[in-house]
Amino acid sequence: MDNAIEIKNLTKKYKDFILEDISINIPKGTIVGIVGENGAGKSTFINAILGIVQSQYQKLSYFGKDFHQYEKEIKEDLAVIFETSHYDVELTAQWIDRILSHTYRNWNHELYLKYLKQFDIPYHKKLKFFSRGMKMKLEFAIAFSHDAKLLILDEATSGLDPIIRDEILDLIRDFTEDENHTVIMSSHITSDLDKIADYIVYIHQGKCLFMQTYDDMKENYGIIHGNQNLLDTLSHDDIVSYITEPYSVSILIQNRQQIQEIFKDLEISRPTIEEIMLFYAKGVKKQC
């Protein structure tokens, strides 16, 4: 599978925080969810790969092209949507149309108008009169109107109501249907990623703890609620971590199907992304 982005040993140092040695490849045509608690480094990671902040890396390439050497060309093929719109609220969709027609070589005026109509976005109304949902839909209309190959979202669905979020998730699915478009989506709303992500990247305290396919996570991880005797019975290699509660122990395992074959009557639930994050961040690893 071809990669949309290849990242090796990406590091960004601040006085009180380090994003340390991130090495991942983003396969072309996939939706990749970036998760982590607040302050974990998700936005720092996105800002670093976009060149918004200076960072150190051994390799950073988009579509097989070195980012440092081909930054301007690469950014023609990117669309980035942040939590807050960066367009002046005195602008209209019409003025944005004019501005971006001189910014992107592949700007498609007719397609832009089509998306505005589809999203029910007024052409002549100032952005200061738009709701947050309307502003986000406008951002997607812009993103889809200059033939971007890669869409990067940094908490773009944060603060939106569930109906608007669901509409946006549908847009993201449609965008990647032809397998030529790729999406990186940073979000603390992990239930959204449960619906659409192909891969999950988990950043914790500035480090990438894992990148796994969503299907593998759903198939392999499991949660068992039991007691200390059950914890002692399970092998160290079976357990990701465990959390001790007042009258029981909750255990995250990484080979659910094999354990289910051995303990046929044992109830093992499939965890959500949020639950997996919780065990990695706050759980205790069983000692050998």
Protein Blocks (a to p, Z undefined) as FASTA:
>chain_A
ZZfbdcehiacddfkbccehiacdddehiacddeddehilmmmmmmmmnomaccddfbdc
eehiafklmmmmmmmmpccddfbdcbdfkbcfklmmmmmmmmpmkbcfklmmmmmmmnop
afkbcfklpcfklmmmmmmmmmmmnopabdcdehklgoiafklmmmmmmmmmmmmmnopa
ccddddfblmlmmmmpmbdcddeehiafbdcdfklmmmmgccddddfklmmmpcfklpmb
dcddfkbccdddfblmlmmmmmmmbccddddfklmmmmmmmmccddZZ
